[in-house]
């Protein structure tokens, strides 16, 4: 088999393997739906006082303020102050926090699933030594699965887990370079 065909086959395996993994997660483990936590109508109504705001699970902010939370955003967004405004309502505060909590657990679980699938793929890549393009495809696909899973959960990870994952990745790369690439 020509070298170009081998490279193309390996890349095709990398792409299809990761599409397979991610579509499998999408098919069998649905992500939480923001609108099930925070109905669209909740953020479309104007709440002009603290009691009406808190009645829908919102958070009232006194004064005009210079930042505001919007549905689906986890960080405040600057807004133009309005001098006649007595305060403003973040009507989705409680439902958004509930959604973000469920979403963080979902992302953690997807991270675990993709890491396990990535490790299995890496293992298959080392076992398929007789077919180099297949082995390389599984190795590359496993690596991409590890990267995608980690990126999904990186912002929610604590620093210790980040450190451990980076240490593991470094050790694995050094080991791979030493065992598989040395002359």
VOGUGU-872699 format. One record per residue: residue number from 1; x, y, z of N, C-alpha, C, O in turn. Coordinates in Angstrom, 1 decimal, padded with zeros to 4 digits. Example, Ala and Ser with C-alpha at 12.3 -4.5 7.8 and 13.67 -1.06 7.14 Angstrom:
REC seq    nxx    nyy    nzz   caxx   cayy   cazz    cxx    cyy    czz    oxx    oyy    ozz
REC   1  013.2 -005.7  007.8  012.3 -004.5  007.8  013.2 -003.3  007.8  014.2 -003.3  008.5
REC   2  012.8 -002.2  007.1  013.7 -001.1  007.1  012.9  000.0  007.9  013.4  001.1  008.0
***
This chain:
REC seq    nxx    nyy    nzz   caxx   cayy   cazz    cxx    cyy    czz    oxx    oyy    ozz
REC   1  000.9 -001.2  000.0  000.0  000.0  000.0  000.9  001.2  000.0  001.9  001.3  000.7
REC   2  000.6  002.2 -000.8  001.4  003.4 -000.9  001.3  004.2  000.4  000.3  004.1  001.1
REC   3  002.3  005.0  000.7  002.3  005.8  001.9  001.1  006.7  002.0  000.6  006.9  003.1
REC   4  000.8  007.4  000.9 -000.4  008.3  000.9 -001.7  007.6  001.2 -002.5  008.2  002.0
REC   5 -001.9  006.4  000.7 -003.1  005.7  001.0 -003.1  005.3  002.5 -004.2  005.4  003.1
REC   6 -002.0  004.9  003.0 -001.9  004.6  004.5 -002.3  005.8  005.3 -003.0  005.7  006.3
REC   7 -001.8  007.0  005.0 -002.1  008.2  005.7 -003.5  008.6  005.6 -004.2  008.9  006.6
REC   8 -004.1  008.5  004.4 -005.5  008.8  004.2 -006.4  007.8  005.0 -007.4  008.2  005.6
REC   9 -006.0  006.5  005.0 -006.8  005.5  005.7 -006.8  005.8  007.2 -007.8  005.8  007.9
REC  10 -005.6  006.1  007.7 -005.4  006.4  009.2 -006.2  007.7  009.5 -006.9  007.7  010.6
REC  11 -006.2  008.7  008.7 -006.9  009.9  009.0 -008.4  009.7  008.9 -009.2  010.2  009.7
REC  12 -008.9  008.9  008.0 -010.3  008.5  007.9 -010.7  007.8  009.1 -011.8  008.0  009.6
REC  13 -009.9  006.9  009.6 -010.3  006.2  010.9 -010.4  007.1  012.0 -011.3  007.0  012.8
REC  14 -009.4  008.1  012.1 -009.5  009.1  013.2 -010.8  009.8  013.2 -011.5  010.0  014.2
REC  15 -011.2  010.3  012.0 -012.4  011.1  011.9 -013.6  010.3  012.2 -014.5  010.7  013.0
REC  16 -013.8  009.2  011.5 -015.0  008.4  011.6 -015.1  007.8  013.1 -016.2  007.7  013.6
REC  17 -014.0  007.4  013.6 -014.0  006.9  015.0 -014.5  008.0  016.0 -015.4  007.6  016.8
REC  18 -014.1  009.2  015.8 -014.6  010.2  016.7 -016.0  010.7  016.4 -016.7  011.0  017.3
REC  19 -016.4  010.7  015.2 -017.8  010.9  014.9 -018.7  009.8  015.5 -019.7  010.1  016.0
REC  20 -018.2  008.6  015.4 -018.9  007.5  016.0 -019.1  007.6  017.5 -020.2  007.4  018.0
REC  21 -018.0  007.9  018.1 -018.0  008.1  019.6 -019.0  009.2  020.0 -019.9  009.1  020.8
REC  22 -018.8  010.4  019.4 -019.6  011.6  019.8 -021.1  011.4  019.4 -022.0  011.8  020.1
REC  23 -021.3  010.8  018.2 -022.7  010.6  017.8 -023.4  009.6  018.7 -024.6  009.7  019.0
REC  24 -022.6  008.6  019.1 -023.1  007.6  020.1 -023.5  008.2  021.4 -024.5  007.9  022.0
REC  25 -022.7  009.1  021.9 -023.0  009.9  023.1 -024.2  010.7  022.9 -025.1  010.7  023.7
REC  26 -024.3  011.4  021.8 -025.5  012.2  021.5 -026.7  011.4  021.4 -027.8  011.8  021.8
REC  27 -026.6  010.2  020.8 -027.8  009.3  020.6 -028.3  008.7  021.9 -029.5  008.7  022.1
REC  28 -027.4  008.2  022.7 -027.8  007.4  023.9 -027.7  008.2  025.2 -028.2  007.7  026.2
REC  29 -027.2  009.4  025.2 -027.0  010.2  026.4 -027.3  011.6  026.1 -026.3  012.4  025.8
REC  30 -028.5  012.0  026.1 -028.9  013.4  025.7 -028.4  014.4  026.7 -028.4  014.2  027.9
REC  31 -028.0  015.6  026.1 -027.6  016.7  026.9 -028.8  017.4  027.5 -029.9  017.4  026.9
REC  32 -028.7  018.1  028.6 -029.8  018.8  029.2 -030.2  019.9  028.3 -029.4  020.6  027.6
REC  33 -031.5  020.2  028.2 -032.1  021.3  027.4 -032.3  022.5  028.2 -033.1  022.5  029.2
REC  34 -031.7  023.6  027.9 -031.8  024.8  028.6 -033.3  025.3  028.8 -033.7  025.7  029.9
REC  35 -034.1  025.1  027.7 -035.4  025.6  027.7 -036.3  024.7  028.6 -037.4  025.2  029.0
REC  36 -035.9  023.5  029.0 -036.7  022.8  030.0 -036.5  023.3  031.4 -037.3  023.1  032.2
REC  37 -035.4  023.9  031.6 -035.1  024.5  032.9 -035.6  026.0  033.0 -036.2  026.4  033.9
REC  38 -035.4  026.7  031.9 -035.8  028.1  031.8 -036.6  028.3  030.6 -036.1  028.6  029.5
REC  39 -038.0  028.3  030.7 -038.8  028.5  029.6 -038.6  029.9  028.9 -038.2  030.8  029.6
REC  40 -038.7  029.9  027.6 -038.4  031.2  026.9 -039.2  032.4  027.4 -038.7  033.4  027.5
REC  41 -040.5  032.2  027.7 -041.3  033.3  028.2 -040.8  033.9  029.5 -041.1  035.0  029.8
REC  42 -040.0  033.2  030.3 -039.5  033.7  031.6 -038.6  034.9  031.4 -038.7  035.8  032.2
REC  43 -037.8  034.9  030.3 -036.9  036.0  030.1 -037.5  037.1  029.2 -036.9  038.1  029.0
REC  44 -038.7  036.8  028.6 -039.2  037.8  027.7 -040.2  038.8  028.4 -040.6  039.8  027.8
REC  45 -040.5  038.6  029.7 -041.4  039.5  030.4 -040.5  040.4  031.2 -039.4  040.0  031.7
REC  46 -040.9  041.7  031.3 -040.2  042.6  032.1 -040.7  042.6  033.6 -041.9  042.6  033.8
REC  47 -039.8  042.4  034.5 -040.1  042.4  035.9 -039.6  043.7  036.5 -038.4  044.0  036.5
REC  48 -040.5  044.5  037.0 -040.2  045.9  037.4 -040.0  046.1  038.9 -039.6  047.2  039.4
REC  49 -040.3  045.0  039.7 -040.1  045.1  041.1 -039.5  043.8  041.7 -039.6  042.8  041.1
REC  50 -039.0  043.9  042.9 -038.3  042.8  043.5 -039.3  041.6  043.7 -038.9  040.5  043.5
REC  51 -040.5  041.9  044.2 -041.4  040.8  044.5 -041.8  040.0  043.3 -041.8  038.7  043.3
REC  52 -042.1  040.7  042.2 -042.5  039.9  040.9 -041.3  039.2  040.4 -041.4  038.1  039.8
REC  53 -040.1  039.7  040.5 -038.9  039.1  040.1 -038.6  037.8  040.9 -038.4  036.7  040.3
REC  54 -038.7  037.9  042.2 -038.4  036.7  043.0 -039.5  035.7  043.0 -039.2  034.5  043.2
REC  55 -040.7  036.1  042.6 -041.8  035.2  042.5 -041.6  034.1  041.4 -042.1  033.0  041.4
REC  56 -040.8  034.5  040.3 -040.5  033.6  039.2 -039.2  032.9  039.4 -038.7  032.3  038.5
REC  57 -038.5  033.1  040.5 -037.2  032.5  040.8 -036.1  033.4  040.3 -035.0  032.9  040.1
REC  58 -036.4  034.7  040.1 -035.3  035.6  039.6 -034.5  036.2  040.8 -034.8  035.9  042.0
REC  59 -033.5  036.9  040.4 -032.7  037.6  041.4 -032.8  039.1  041.1 -032.5  039.5  040.0
REC  60 -033.2  039.9  042.1 -033.4  041.4  041.9 -032.1  042.1  042.3 -031.4  041.8  043.3
REC  61 -031.7  043.1  041.5 -030.5  043.9  041.7 -031.0  045.3  041.8 -031.6  045.9  040.9
REC  62 -030.6  045.9  042.9 -031.0  047.3  043.2 -030.1  048.3  042.3 -029.0  048.0  042.1
REC  63 -030.7  049.4  041.9 -030.0  050.4  041.2 -029.9  050.0  039.7 -030.4  048.9  039.3
REC  64 -029.4  050.9  038.9 -029.4  050.7  037.5 -028.4  049.6  037.1 -028.6  048.8  036.2
REC  65 -027.2  049.6  037.9 -026.2  048.6  037.6 -025.6  048.7  036.2 -026.1  049.4  035.4
REC  66 -024.5  048.1  036.1 -023.8  048.2  034.8 -023.5  046.8  034.2 -022.8  046.7  033.2
REC  67 -024.0  045.7  034.8 -023.9  044.4  034.3 -025.2  043.7  034.4 -026.1  044.0  035.3
REC  68 -025.4  042.7  033.6 -026.7  041.9  033.6 -026.4  040.5  033.1 -025.5  040.3  032.3
REC  69 -027.1  039.6  033.7 -027.0  038.2  033.2 -028.1  038.0  032.1 -029.3  038.5  032.3
REC  70 -027.8  037.3  031.1 -028.8  036.9  030.1 -029.0  035.4  030.0 -028.0  034.7  030.4
REC  71 -030.1  035.0  029.6 -030.3  033.5  029.5 -029.2  032.8  028.7 -028.8  033.2  027.6
REC  72 -028.7  031.7  029.3 -027.7  030.9  028.6 -026.3  031.4  028.9 -025.3  030.8  028.5
REC  73 -026.1  032.6  029.5 -024.8  033.1  029.8 -024.5  032.9  031.2 -025.3  033.0  032.1
REC  74 -023.2  032.5  031.5 -022.8  032.3  032.9 -022.0  033.4  033.4 -021.7  033.4  034.6
REC  75 -021.8  034.4  032.6 -021.0  035.6  033.0 -021.9  036.8  032.8 -022.7  036.9  031.9
REC  76 -021.6  037.9  033.7 -022.4  039.1  033.5 -022.0  039.8  032.2 -020.8  039.7  031.7
REC  77 -022.9  040.5  031.5 -022.7  041.2  030.3 -023.0  042.7  030.6 -024.0  043.0  031.1
REC  78 -022.0  043.6  030.2 -022.3  045.0  030.5 -023.5  045.5  029.7 -023.7  045.1  028.6
REC  79 -024.3  046.3  030.4 -025.4  047.0  029.7 -025.4  048.5  030.0 -024.7  048.9  031.0
REC  80 -026.0  049.2  029.2 -026.1  050.7  029.4 -027.0  051.0  030.6 -028.1  050.5  030.7
REC  81 -026.5  051.8  031.6 -027.3  052.1  032.7 -028.5  053.0  032.3 -028.4  053.8  031.4
REC  82 -029.6  052.8  033.0 -030.7  053.6  032.8 -031.0  054.4  034.1 -031.3  053.7  035.1
REC  83 -031.0  055.7  034.1 -031.0  056.5  035.3 -032.4  056.3  036.0 -032.4  056.5  037.2
REC  84 -033.5  056.1  035.3 -034.8  056.0  035.9 -035.1  054.6  036.5 -036.1  054.4  037.1
REC  85 -034.2  053.7  036.3 -034.4  052.4  036.7 -034.1  052.2  038.2 -033.0  052.6  038.6
REC  86 -035.0  051.6  038.9 -034.8  051.3  040.4 -034.0  050.1  040.6 -033.5  049.9  041.7
REC  87 -034.0  049.2  039.6 -033.3  048.0  039.7 -033.6  047.1  038.5 -034.4  047.5  037.6
REC  88 -033.1  045.9  038.5 -033.4  045.1  037.4 -033.4  043.6  037.8 -032.9  043.3  038.9
REC  89 -034.1  042.8  037.0 -034.4  041.4  037.4 -033.6  040.5  036.5 -033.7  040.6  035.3
REC  90 -032.9  039.6  037.1 -032.3  038.5  036.4 -033.3  037.3  036.6 -033.2  036.5  037.5
REC  91 -034.3  037.3  035.7 -035.5  036.4  035.8 -035.1  034.9  035.7 -035.9  034.0  036.2
REC  92 -033.9  034.6  035.2 -033.6  033.2  035.0 -032.5  032.7  036.0 -031.8  031.7  035.8
REC  93 -032.3  033.5  037.0 -031.2  033.2  038.0 -031.2  031.8  038.5 -030.3  031.0  038.4
REC  94 -032.4  031.4  039.1 -032.5  030.1  039.7 -032.5  029.0  038.7 -031.8  027.9  038.9
REC  95 -033.3  029.1  037.7 -033.4  028.1  036.7 -032.1  027.9  035.9 -031.7  026.8  035.6
REC  96 -031.4  029.0  035.7 -030.1  028.9  035.0 -029.0  028.2  035.9 -028.3  027.4  035.4
REC  97 -029.0  028.5  037.2 -028.1  027.8  038.1 -028.4  026.3  038.1 -027.5  025.5  038.2
REC  98 -029.7  025.9  038.1 -030.1  024.5  038.1 -029.6  023.9  036.8 -029.1  022.7  036.8
REC  99 -029.8  024.6  035.7 -029.4  024.0  034.4 -027.9  023.8  034.4 -027.4  022.8  034.0
REC 100 -027.1  024.8  034.8 -025.7  024.8  034.8 -025.2  023.6  035.7 -024.2  023.0  035.4
REC 101 -025.8  023.4  036.8 -025.5  022.3  037.7 -025.6  020.9  037.0 -024.8  020.1  037.0
REC 102 -026.8  020.8  036.3 -027.0  019.5  035.6 -026.1  019.4  034.4 -025.6  018.3  034.1
REC 103 -025.9  020.5  033.7 -025.0  020.5  032.5 -023.5  020.2  032.9 -022.9  019.4  032.2
REC 104 -023.1  020.6  034.1 -021.7  020.3  034.5 -021.6  018.8  034.8 -020.6  018.2  034.5
REC 105 -022.6  018.2  035.4 -022.6  016.8  035.6 -022.6  016.0  034.3 -021.9  015.0  034.1
REC 106 -023.4  016.5  033.4 -023.5  015.9  032.0 -022.1  015.9  031.4 -021.6  014.9  030.8
REC 107 -021.4  017.1  031.4 -020.1  017.3  030.8 -019.1  016.4  031.5 -018.2  015.8  030.8
REC 108 -019.2  016.2  032.8 -018.3  015.3  033.5 -018.5  013.9  033.0 -017.5  013.2  032.8
REC 109 -019.7  013.5  032.9 -020.0  012.1  032.5 -019.5  011.9  031.0 -019.0  010.8  030.7
REC 110 -019.8  012.9  030.1 -019.3  012.7  028.8 -017.8  012.7  028.7 -017.2  011.9  028.0
REC 111 -017.1  013.5  029.6 -015.7  013.4  029.7 -015.2  012.0  030.1 -014.3  011.5  029.4
REC 112 -015.8  011.4  031.0 -015.5  010.0  031.5 -015.7  009.0  030.3 -014.8  008.2  030.1
REC 113 -016.8  009.1  029.7 -017.1  008.2  028.5 -016.1  008.4  027.4 -015.6  007.4  027.0
REC 114 -015.8  009.6  027.0 -014.8  009.8  025.9 -013.4  009.4  026.3 -012.7  008.9  025.5
REC 115 -013.1  009.6  027.6 -011.7  009.2  028.0 -011.6  007.7  028.0 -010.6  007.1  027.5
REC 116 -012.7  007.0  028.4 -012.6  005.5  028.4 -012.6  005.0  027.0 -011.8  004.1  026.6
REC 117 -013.4  005.6  026.1 -013.4  005.2  024.7 -012.0  005.5  024.0 -011.5  004.8  023.2
REC 118 -011.4  006.7  024.4 -010.1  007.0  023.9 -009.1  006.1  024.4 -008.2  005.7  023.6
REC 119 -009.1  005.7  025.6 -008.1  004.7  026.1 -008.3  003.3  025.5 -007.3  002.7  025.2
REC 120 -009.5  002.9  025.2 -009.7  001.7  024.5 -009.2  001.8  023.1 -008.5  000.8  022.6
REC 121 -009.4  002.9  022.5 -008.9  003.1  021.1 -007.3  003.0  021.1 -006.7  002.4  020.2
REC 122 -006.7  003.7  022.1 -005.3  003.7  022.1 -004.8  002.2  022.3 -003.8  001.8  021.7
REC 123 -005.5  001.5  023.2 -005.1  000.1  023.4 -005.2 -000.7  022.1 -004.3 -001.5  021.8
REC 124 -006.3 -000.5  021.4 -006.5 -001.2  020.1 -005.4 -000.8  019.1 -005.0 -001.6  018.3
REC 125 -005.0  000.5  019.1 -004.0  001.0  018.3 -002.6  000.3  018.5 -001.9  000.0  017.6
REC 126 -002.3  000.0  019.8 -001.1 -000.7  020.1 -001.2 -002.2  019.7 -000.2 -002.9  019.4
REC 127 -002.4 -002.8  019.7 -002.6 -004.2  019.4 -002.6 -004.5  017.9 -002.3 -005.6  017.5
REC 128 -003.0 -003.5  017.1 -003.1 -003.7  015.7 -001.8 -003.3  015.0 -001.8 -002.5  014.0
REC 129 -000.7 -003.9  015.5  000.6 -003.6  014.9  000.8 -004.0  013.5  001.5 -003.4  012.8
REC 130  000.2 -005.2  013.1  000.4 -005.7  011.7 -000.2 -004.8  010.6  000.2 -004.8  009.5
REC 131 -001.2 -004.0  011.0 -001.8 -003.1  010.0 -001.6 -001.6  010.5 -002.4 -001.1  011.2
REC 132 -000.4 -001.1  010.0  000.0  000.2  010.5 -001.0  001.3  010.3 -001.3  002.1  011.3
REC 133 -001.7  001.4  009.2 -002.7  002.5  009.0 -003.9  002.4  010.0 -004.3  003.4  010.5
REC 134 -004.3  001.1  010.3 -005.4  000.9  011.2 -004.9  001.3  012.6 -005.6  001.9  013.4
REC 135 -003.7  000.8  013.0 -003.1  001.1  014.3 -003.0  002.6  014.5 -003.4  003.2  015.5
REC 136 -002.5  003.3  013.5 -002.3  004.8  013.6 -003.7  005.5  013.6 -003.8  006.5  014.3
REC 137 -004.7  004.9  012.9 -006.0  005.5  013.0 -006.6  005.4  014.4 -007.2  006.4  014.9
REC 138 -006.4  004.2  015.0 -006.9  004.0  016.3 -006.2  004.9  017.3 -006.7  005.4  018.3
REC 139 -004.8  005.0  017.2 -004.0  005.8  018.1 -004.5  007.3  018.0 -004.7  007.9  019.0
REC 140 -004.6  007.8  016.7 -005.0  009.2  016.5 -006.4  009.4  017.0 -006.7  010.4  017.6
REC 141 -007.3  008.5  016.7 -008.7  008.6  017.2 -008.8  008.6  018.7 -009.6  009.3  019.2
REC 142 -008.0  007.7  019.3 -008.0  007.7  020.8 -007.5  009.0  021.4 -008.1  009.5  022.3
REC 143 -006.5  009.5  020.8 -005.9  010.8  021.2 -006.9  011.9  021.1 -007.1  012.8  022.0
REC 144 -007.6  012.0  019.9 -008.6  013.0  019.7 -009.8  012.9  020.6 -010.3  013.9  021.1
REC 145 -010.2  011.7  020.9 -011.3  011.5  021.9 -010.9  012.0  023.3 -011.7  012.6  024.0
REC 146 -009.6  011.7  023.7 -009.2  012.2  025.0 -009.2  013.8  025.0 -009.6  014.4  026.0
REC 147 -008.7  014.4  023.9 -008.7  015.8  023.8 -010.1  016.4  023.8 -010.4  017.3  024.6
REC 148 -011.0  015.9  023.0 -012.4  016.4  023.0 -013.1  016.2  024.4 -013.7  017.2  024.8
REC 149 -012.9  015.1  025.0 -013.5  014.9  026.3 -012.9  015.9  027.3 -013.7  016.4  028.1
REC 150 -011.6  016.1  027.3 -011.0  017.0  028.2 -011.4  018.4  028.0 -011.7  019.1  029.0
REC 151 -011.5  018.8  026.8 -011.9  020.2  026.5 -013.4  020.5  027.0 -013.7  021.5  027.5
REC 152 -014.2  019.5  026.8 -015.6  019.6  027.2 -015.7  019.9  028.7 -016.6  020.7  029.1
REC 153 -014.9  019.3  029.5 -015.0  019.4  030.9 -013.9  020.3  031.6 -013.9  020.5  032.8
REC 154 -013.0  020.8  030.8 -011.8  021.5  031.3 -012.2  022.7  032.3 -011.6  022.8  033.4
REC 155 -013.2  023.5  031.9 -013.5  024.7  032.7 -014.2  024.3  034.0 -014.1  025.1  035.0
REC 156 -014.8  023.1  034.2 -015.4  022.7  035.4 -014.4  021.9  036.3 -014.7  021.7  037.5
REC 157 -013.3  021.4  035.7 -012.4  020.6  036.5 -011.7  021.4  037.5 -011.5  022.6  037.4
REC 158 -011.4  020.7  038.6 -010.6  021.4  039.7 -009.1  021.4  039.3 -008.7  020.6  038.4
REC 159 -008.3  022.2  039.9 -006.9  022.3  039.5 -006.2  021.0  039.7 -005.3  020.7  038.9
REC 160 -006.5  020.2  040.7 -005.8  019.0  040.9 -006.0  018.0  039.8 -005.1  017.3  039.3
REC 161 -007.3  017.9  039.3 -007.6  017.0  038.2 -006.9  017.5  036.9 -006.5  016.6  036.2
REC 162 -006.9  018.7  036.7 -006.2  019.3  035.5 -004.7  018.8  035.6 -004.1  018.4  034.6
REC 163 -004.1  019.0  036.8 -002.7  018.7  036.9 -002.5  017.2  036.7 -001.5  016.8  036.0
REC 164 -003.3  016.3  037.2 -003.2  014.9  037.1 -003.4  014.5  035.6 -002.6  013.7  035.1
REC 165 -004.4  015.1  034.9 -004.6  014.7  033.5 -003.4  015.2  032.7 -002.9  014.4  031.8
REC 166 -002.9  016.4  032.9 -001.7  016.8  032.2 -000.5  016.0  032.5  000.3  015.7  031.5
REC 167 -000.3  015.6  033.7  000.8  014.7  034.1  000.7  013.3  033.4  001.7  012.8  032.9
REC 168 -000.5  012.8  033.4 -000.8  011.5  032.7 -000.5  011.6  031.2  000.2  010.8  030.6
REC 169 -001.0  012.7  030.6 -000.7  012.9  029.2  000.8  013.0  028.9  001.2  012.4  027.9
REC 170  001.5  013.8  029.7  002.9  013.9  029.5  003.6  012.6  029.6  004.5  012.2  028.8
REC 171  003.3  011.8  030.7  003.9  010.5  030.9  003.6  009.6  029.7  004.5  008.8  029.3
REC 172  002.4  009.6  029.3  002.0  008.7  028.1  002.8  009.1  026.9  003.2  008.2  026.1
REC 173  002.9  010.4  026.6  003.6  010.8  025.4  005.1  010.4  025.5  005.7  010.0  024.5
REC 174  005.7  010.6  026.6  007.1  010.3  026.8  007.3  008.8  026.7  008.2  008.3  026.0
REC 175  006.4  008.0  027.3  006.5  006.5  027.2  006.3  006.1  025.7  007.1  005.3  025.2
REC 176  005.3  006.7  025.0  005.1  006.3  023.7  006.3  006.7  022.8  006.7  005.9  022.0
REC 177  006.8  007.8  023.0  008.0  008.2  022.3  009.2  007.3  022.5  010.0  007.0  021.6
REC 178  009.4  006.9  023.7  010.5  006.0  024.1  010.3  004.6  023.6  011.2  004.0  023.0
REC 179  009.1  004.0  023.8  008.8  002.6  023.4  008.6  002.4  021.9  009.1  001.4  021.3
REC 180  007.9  003.3  021.3  007.4  003.0  019.9  008.2  003.8  018.9  008.2  003.3  017.7
REC 181  008.9  004.8  019.2  009.5  005.6  018.2  011.1  005.5  018.2  011.7  005.8  017.3
REC 182  011.6  004.9  019.3  013.0  004.8  019.5  013.6  003.9  018.4  012.9  002.9  018.0
REC 183  014.8  004.1  018.0  015.4  003.3  016.9  016.1  002.1  017.5  016.7  001.3  016.7
***
